[in-house]
Amino acid sequence: MKLIIKIKAKKIILSLYRKNKLLDEASFLDERNLSEKLLPAIDKLLQKNQLATADIQKVEVKSDIGEPFTTYRIAKSVEKAFNWAISVDN
């Protein structure tokens, strides 16, 4: 299972993929509060699909904004934390 966090035109799109097939998506507007919304949104998407965080094998960030933006840095931090936790479990 792969989770992709897309940042596009001030919109955050969370996409769940299983074997390169889109399973589900959720989206919300980035209102300068991504640090408060991102993890609960991921949790809600996983619960909706009856999945646990342990089911995620990889997290990726795809963005149309650059590294200097806080939104991007928050998403990359979540990506790195998830991927680090996945590597520790394996």
C-alpha positions as CSV (number, residue, x, y, z in Angstrom):
1,M,0.0,0.0,0.0
2,K,1.4,3.4,-1.0
3,L,0.2,6.8,0.3
4,I,0.9,9.8,-1.9
5,I,0.6,13.3,-0.5
6,K,0.1,15.7,-3.4
7,I,0.4,19.5,-2.9
8,K,-1.1,21.3,-5.9
9,A,-2.4,24.8,-6.1
10,K,-3.0,25.2,-2.3
11,K,-4.9,21.9,-2.3
12,I,-3.7,18.8,-0.4
13,I,-4.7,15.4,-2.0
14,L,-4.1,12.2,-0.1
15,S,-4.1,9.1,-2.5
16,L,-4.0,5.5,-1.4
17,Y,-2.6,3.0,-4.0
18,R,-2.6,-0.7,-3.9
19,K,-0.4,-2.3,-6.5
20,N,-0.4,0.9,-8.6
21,K,-4.2,1.0,-8.6
22,L,-5.9,4.0,-6.9
23,L,-7.9,2.7,-3.9
24,D,-9.2,6.0,-2.5
25,E,-8.5,9.7,-2.2
26,A,-9.2,12.6,0.2
27,S,-8.5,16.2,-0.3
28,F,-8.7,19.5,1.6
29,L,-7.5,23.1,1.2
30,D,-4.2,24.2,2.6
31,E,-5.2,27.0,4.9
32,R,-1.8,27.4,6.6
33,N,-2.7,24.7,9.1
34,L,-1.3,21.6,7.5
35,S,0.5,20.6,10.7
36,E,-2.9,20.3,12.4
37,K,-4.8,18.6,9.5
38,L,-2.4,16.2,7.8
39,L,-2.1,13.4,10.3
40,P,-5.8,13.3,11.2
41,A,-6.7,13.4,7.5
42,I,-4.4,10.4,6.9
43,D,-5.9,8.6,9.8
44,K,-9.4,9.2,8.6
45,L,-8.6,8.0,5.1
46,L,-7.1,4.8,6.5
47,Q,-10.0,4.2,8.8
48,K,-12.5,4.7,6.0
49,N,-10.7,2.0,4.1
50,Q,-10.3,-0.3,7.2
51,L,-6.5,0.0,7.1
52,A,-3.9,0.6,9.8
53,T,-0.8,2.7,9.5
54,A,1.1,-0.6,9.5
55,D,-0.5,-1.4,6.1
56,I,1.4,1.6,4.5
57,Q,4.6,0.4,2.8
58,K,5.7,3.7,1.4
59,V,4.8,7.4,1.5
60,E,5.7,9.9,-1.2
61,V,5.2,13.6,-1.5
62,K,4.5,15.2,-4.9
63,S,4.4,18.9,-5.0
64,D,4.2,21.9,-7.4
65,I,5.7,24.2,-4.7
66,G,9.3,24.3,-3.7
67,E,11.3,23.4,-0.6
68,P,11.2,26.9,0.9
69,F,7.5,26.6,1.7
70,T,6.4,25.4,5.1
71,T,3.6,23.3,3.6
72,Y,6.2,21.3,1.6
73,R,8.5,20.9,4.6
74,I,5.6,19.6,6.8
75,A,4.6,17.1,4.2
76,K,8.2,15.9,3.7
77,S,8.6,15.5,7.4
78,V,5.6,13.3,7.6
79,E,6.9,11.3,4.6
80,K,10.3,10.9,6.2
81,A,8.8,9.8,9.5
82,F,6.5,7.3,8.0
83,N,9.2,5.8,5.8
84,W,11.7,5.7,8.7
85,A,9.1,3.8,10.8
86,I,8.4,1.4,8.0
87,S,12.1,0.6,7.6
88,V,12.5,0.0,11.3
89,D,9.6,-2.4,11.4
90,N,11.0,-4.5,8.5
